[in-house]
Amino acid sequence: MSLAIFRLASTLLLSVLSAQSFAADDAWLMLQKTAYAARELNYQGVFAYQNGKQTRSVQITHMNRDGQEMTRNLVLDASLQAKQPREVFSQGNDILIVSPKNESNNTSTVVIEKRRGQNLFPAMLPTDLQALKTSYTTRVLATEMVAGRGTQVIELIANDSYRYSYKIWADAEFGLLLKMTLLDSNKQTVEQIEFTQLSMLNSRDVNWFQPKIDVKKNYVTDISTPVSHVDTNWIVAELPTGYVKVDHVILNLPGKSTPVDQMIFSDGIASVSLFIEPISKAVRPKTGHMVIGSTNICANVTDGYQITVVGEVPAATVLQIAKAVTFKKQTASK
Amino acid sequence: MKNQLSAFMDGELSIEESAHLITSAKTGGELKNCWAQYHIIGDALRGDVGLGGVNMHYDFTSRVMTALELEPTVLASKLAATPKFASQKTAYKTSTKLWSVAASVAAVMFVGVMVFQQQFSQPETLSPVEIAQSVPTEYLQAHQAAAPSSAAYYIQNASFAETKK
């Protein structure tokens, strides 16, 4: 009798377990579909982004023509009325930003910035989700409507306090990410981005893929942030779990007389930048911590160097990285 | 002055008109920097700079060095630096390229010295200031530009631009 109950219980337990792991696999599969959908589908829409007190609407047009991705993001703000919209174009791994000069009201100058590729909304998820599996667990939640479309809500739950959790609304039909929120450890929303309008494109016309050039205006290329990949003597002894260094560059920031080291760490979706620069005579070093929406910033001084850590991650992550920076003494034999 | 410099670089200024420009570009720090910047901007617009984030300063310097090796007449820049320059200017009518090389070297060396001095100066004992007192937009923008995934980056750039007005 008791054996039979045990058998029944273990069978039930097994089926519950396998159902759970099936659900988890299911969620990862859905996220995989979401990651590809943003890159492979042709769509046009408007999305709203909110971080802290800042909100912004952006019109996006995305097309994948024979494997070549083309995106135009048009920022819907005052610059539209000024007849010099701020536009972001990306093709493959290249990003080109065309915007009115921001340091004065001199609207006759237009700055063209070139950047390397990034996962921009709605392609927020990497296509390789493997890295995420060590730091997050998934859960499939209810279905909801977003921008007039049915979605499946999936939660990417942080395994520790070094990252936010993500809630993802994926289009029930196409898998496209329609909405995403970042949640802190108290389940409070710290950042949100969502489509308010969306339609799928059928045409192959690419006339939209060009900046609005006004011949009367002066176009300049922004050269303030040239970058190079480098080796360094700076070490971050103990990175928060799950984060790896994905890049290291040296760049010239506006208003800085010396180049700044920038290291970028990522856990697959969340990322943190570490900036290191010698403290110059005229500038007072900065210390302390501040938060803007989902962004935590922390400053510290180490061996006469200014350390600044910035990321869309909890305070614990930027604080730990700032604390862990050390300078490797060069050995004479080297 | 900067406009004249630009015109000079485009070859729109006669050598007679540009003599004073060259003199002040050699002595004045701002004009010297301008000179270098104009060259960099010009190069960028002509597409000498790749989209993939190229170390422009490195390229710039190495190109200048290569140009120097190809120009065996570097000594002339020494000569040109003498006060007699005005009377000898006809000799340089045909060698504006040399000027561009010399000025570029001067600018690069100037920047190099600045960097050197900064790096080896003792850190000042100015007391630290709380970072919360002002939003470090330059770091935010650099982070958003480099982060592998970013929702914020071009959007926040725009809004910061707005608050600056």
Interface residues (C-beta under 8 A of the other chain):
Chain A: Y49 N51 Q54 R56 V58 N73 V75 D77 A78 S79 R86 V88 N93 D94 L96 I97 S99 P100 N102 E103 N105 K114 R115 R116 Q118 N119 L120 F121 M124 L125 P126 M180 E191 I193 Y219 V220 T221 I223 T225 P226 V227 S228 V246 D247 V249 I250 L251 N252 L253 P254 G255 K256 S257 T258 P259 V260 Q262 I264 S266 I269 A270 S271 V272 S273 F275 P278 I279 S280 K281 V283 R284 P285 K286 T287 G288 H289 M290 I292 T295 I297 C298 A299 V301 G304 T308 V310 G311 E312
Chain B: Q37 I40 I41 A44 L45 V49 L51 G52 G53 V54 N55 M56 H57 Y58 M114 V115 Q118 Q119 S121 Q122 P123 E124 L126 S127 P128 V129 E130 I131 A132 V135 P136 E138 Y139 L140 A142 H143 A145 A146 A147 P148 S149 S150 A151 A152 Y153 Y154 I155 Q156 N157 A158 S159 F160 A161 E162 K164 K165
